[in-house]
Amino acid sequence: MIDFIVSIDAHSDELDGRQPWKIRYPLSTILFLVFVCQLAGIETWKEMEDFIEMNEDLLGEYVDLSVGCPSHDTLERVVSMVNPQFLSDLKVEFEQSPDCVSVERLFAIDGKTMRGNGNKDQRPNHIVTAYDGANHLSIGQVVVDEKSNEITAIPRLLRLIDLRKGIVTIDAMGTQTDIVDEIIKGKGDYCLAVKGNQTTLFEDISFYFSDAKLLEKLVKKGQHYQTVEKARSQIEIRDYWVSYDVNWLSERHTKWQKLRGIGMTKNTIDKDGVLTEEIRYFIISFKKDVEIFARCVRGHWSVESMHWLLDVVYREDHNQTLDKRAAFNLNAIRKLCLYFLKVIQFPKKDLSYRRKQRYISVHSDNYLPQLFGK
């Protein structure tokens, strides 16, 4: 990890917006200090300054603090001057390295608004993220243009990612032909939700799966999968059906590249004898076991979980960093921290992320060597 941070200085021309003769701290030093502060759950810039001063001897073993500790103003100013897209690109390179990932990957794509970044004079950053839930990694992120939306941002995000041998999942708003074209161009596969925004496609698929005899046939052919879970005083039954008999559909919907299958899920919740059902439909570009389809559907919620963690662990919606660049860069650093909080070894099992942060903040000398050596 320290090699990755130090390597940032090799890209200082693209990353660092400061005038060379005014630089007191290398960019890698500032980003290292901010990363450690975020890892330890230090929230505000002033609190970061205090934490660095209290741990100056330890942090000085990793970066040069011979000129003293940077002030909170310096930390915020430098982070706000870092080229956000280039930093994001470097982060993608690190997170897609063989040391971080397994072979088969699921890219769940979704957006989140950083509410604390907005005020009466500006809209808050809305950041679209590609998340690999199996490896607990945020693979890439882009900010939505002020006068645009996620639909235009997702193709930009897909171009940042190595999609080969991966499956992209997006909710219904992202089920667009341009997005499918970008996924196929990147040699990836897709599992996309279909709702009313694609009216005729939705009607065709829902009518197809309304045939009870067809569903029975899919069960006999092994194209049905079911899970039963008990949680929060209720029983959840999840049924998944997948069909690759889609020639009729492909002919009607030729604009969807590599359309090879359709799927339906039914989520039945039994709470104290009261049943509720939710049915959803999907288009897919692969011919694989129905359990892979189920994994795609369930796996998509990992990105929602990651967004929830950003609010719970880092209270991101309450962070008042108004500079858009600084907010974007902090968001990228926090996502990287969530990954390391997951993989660092702690003396107790089942610690919450907040408790892990407290361990690191109090005993940094025990945990920094796991990431940076020494």
N, C-alpha and C positions, 0 to 999 in steps of 0.2 A: 504493500500500500504506500509506503514512504517513497518508493521508487516512482510510483505514478504521480504523486504530488510534486516531487522534485522535477520530474520530467516536464512539468508545466512551464518551467522557466525557459525550456527550449523553444516554446511557442509564445514567448512574451510579446513578440512583435504583433501577433494576431490577437492575443488575449488582453494585454495590458494597455489601458488607455492613458497611462501617466506619462509625463515628460521625463525622459531618462535621467536628466541631471537633478531631478527633484526626488528620485526614488531613494528612500531610506531602508525600506524592507523589501526584499524580493517578493514577487507575487506568490511563490510557493510558500513562503513563511506566513503570509497573511492567510492564505487559504488553509494551511495546516492548522493554524491557531483557531480559525473559525470552525473548521471541521471538528476539532477536539472539543471545543465549547459546545457545539450542537450535540455531539455524542454524549456529553455529560449533562445535557438538558439545560444548559445555560441559555436563557431566552433573549434578554435585551442586550443591546450593544454595550451599555454601561456595565451590566453584569458580566459580560465577556471580558471587559477590561479588568475588572476586579479578579475574576477567576485566573486570568493569565498572570497577573501580578502575584497572586497567592501561590501559583505553581511555576514561578519563573525559573527556578533551578532545574526542575524536571523538564519543562518544555524546552529549556535552553540546551538540553542534551540532544535534541532532534533538529532544532533550527537555531540560527544565530540571533541571540538577543543581547549581544554585547553593547548595543546602543540603547538598551532599555526596552521596556514593553510598549507596544503601540497603544495609543489612546483609542477610546471608543469611536471618536470622530474619524481617526485614520482607518480603523477596521471597516466602518460603514462606507466611507468614501471609496476605498480601494475595491471593495466588493461591488459597489455600484458602478465602477468604471470597467469591470471585467466584461469582455465581449461575451454575452450570455450564450449565443448560439455556438461559438467556438468551444466554450467550456462544456456545453452540452454534448458536442461532438466527441470531445476527448473522453467524457464520462461514458459515452456509448462504447467507445473502443475498450475502455477498462472493463465495463460490465459484460461485454460480449467475448471477453477472453476465455480460453478453455478452463482457467482456474475457477471461474465463477459460475459456469453453467453446465447443465447436463445436456445430453444429445437431443432429446425430443423436447420441443418448446411450444408453449402456448402464449401468444401475445394478446393480452386483454387490453383494449383501448377505451379510455373514457376521459372525460374532462372534469375539472374542479375549479371553482372560483375562489381566489384568495381574498376573502371579504375584507380583511383588515388593510388591504392595499388600496382600497378605494375611498374616495371622499366626494364632496360636492363638485369638485373640479375635475375628477377623472374616474373612469371606470376601473374597477379592480382587474388585476390579471386573471384571465381564465386560461388555465394550462391544461393541455391535452397530453396524457401520458400513455406510453405503452409499458405494460407491466407483465413480467414473467413470474406468475405466482408460485410455480413449482420451485424456483430458485430464489424467490423473495427479492427480485431485482427490478428496479425501474430501468427499462432499457433505453428510453429516449423520451424527450418531451419538447413541445413547442408551445409558444404562447399564441392565443388566438388574436388576430388583428382586431383593433378597436371597432372597426366597422364591418366585421365579418362574423363567422360562426365556426363551429367545430367541423362542419362538412368541408370547408376549404382548408382547415388546418390539418386534418387527418392525412391527406395525401402527402403533405410536406413531412409529416412525422414518419410515414411509411418509408419514404426515401432515405431516412437516416438509419434504418434498421436492416440487418442481414436477415431476410425473411426465409431463406432456404431451410427446408426441413421444419418449418414452423407453421402453426395454424393461428390465424388472426381472428379474434372474436370482437364484435362491436354490437352495441345495442341498435335498435331499429332505426334511429336517426342516421346512423352511419351506413345503412344499407343503401348504397348509391352505386350506380354503374361506374362512375369515375374512380371510386375507391376500390371496387373490385378489380378494375383494370390495373390499378397501381399494385395491388397485391399479387396478381398474376405476373405482372412485369417483373416483380421482385422474386419470382419463383416460389412464392408461398401459397398456402391454402387458406380457406376461409370458412367460418361458421358464423353466419350473420342472421340476426333476428329479423323477422318480417312482421310488420304491423300495418296499420291503416295508411301509412304514408306511401306504401306500394300497393295500391288498392286492388288491382286485378291479380297481382301475384299472391297477395294475401287471400283473396277469395278463392283462387284456384287451389291453393294448398289446403286451406281449411275445408273446402268441399271434398277434396280427395281423402283426407283423414277422417271425415265424418262417416265413412262406411265401416260399420262394425265388423263385417266379414273380412274386410281388408286387414283390419287390426289383428284379427285372429290369425290370419294367414302370415302376417309379419312375425307374430309370436312363434308360430311353428317353424318359421325359417331362421329363428335365432336373431331377429332384428328388433327385439324388444328387450329392455333392461329395466329392472325395478330395484329401488332401495327403500328400506323402511327404517326410520329413525325416530327415537323418542327424545324430546327435549322441551324444556320449559312447559311441562305439564300438558304436552300435546304430542300427537303422533303425526309424522309427516311421511306420506307415501309419494315417492317420485317415480313416475313412469316415463320411459323414453322409447319412442319408435323412430326408426329410420328406414327410408325407402330409396332404392336406386333405380326404380322404374320411373324415369323422368323424361323419356324421349318426347312424350306428349307435351310436357311442360317446357322443355328446351325449345321445341318448335314454336311455341307461343311466346317465349321470352328469350329470344336469341341475343338480346343485349347483355345478358349475364354470362360473362366468360367462364368457361370451365364448370358450368353448373352440372354436378354429377349426382346430387341427392337432395332430399328434403327430409326434415325431421319435425317431430311434434313432441312436446313434453306436457305432462299433466301433473301438477303438484296438488295433492289432496291433503288437507290438514283436518285432523279430527281433534277438536278441543272440547272435552266434556260432552261428547256425542254430537256436537254441532260440526257439520262438514262444510268446508269451503274448497272450491277448486279454482285453479288457474291454469289455462291452456295457452301455450306459446308455440310459434312456428318458426322454422329456420330453413335457410338454404345453405348447402355445403358443397365444397369443391373436391371432396375426397371420397374414396370408397374404402372405409375401414370398419372395424368392429363397432357395434352400437355403443360399447362402453367408451370408445374414444369420443363419440358424439356426446355422451353423457358427461365426460370429463371436460369437454369444451364448454358445455352449458354451465356446469357448476363452477368451472374454473374462472369464468368471466367475472364472477363476483369478487375475486381476489383483488382486482383493482379498486373496487368500492371499499373493500376492507382497508387497503393501503391509504386511501383518501381519509377514511375514518381515523386511522392511526395518526395521520398528520395533524388532525384537529385535537385528538385526545392526548397524544404524547407531546406534541409541539405547540398545541393551542394556536395553530397557524391562523385561524380566522380572527384571532384577537391580536396578532402581531401587527403593530402599527408602522412597519417599514413601508413608506409611501413610494420611495424610488422604485420604479418598475424593474430596472435591471437588478438592483440589489435583492428585491423580493423574488425574482425568478431564480437567481443564483442560490439564494438561501433554500428555496424549494428543492433545487437539484441536490444540494448538500444534505438536506434532511432525509431525502429518499435514500441516499447512499448510507446515511447513518442507520436508518431502519434495518437495512440489510446486515450491517455489522453488529447491531444490537442482537440480531437473530443468531449470528454464528459465533460470537464471542463466548468463551466458556466462563460460567459463573459458579460460585460454590453451592448455590441452591438451585433446585429445579423449579420450573413453573413460575419464574419471576415475571412480573409485568414489565413492560418497557420502561415505565417511570421508575420502578425499583432498580432496574438495571442501570439507568442513568445515575441514580444516587450512588450506587456502588462505584461507578466510574468517577464521579465527581469527588468522592471521598478518598478513593484508593486508585487514583490515576496511575501511580507507579506500578500497580499490579496488572493493569489492563492495557496500557499503551504498548508494552512489549509484545503483546499478542498480535498487534497490527503492524507495528513499526520496528520490531526487534529491540535490541539493547537491554 
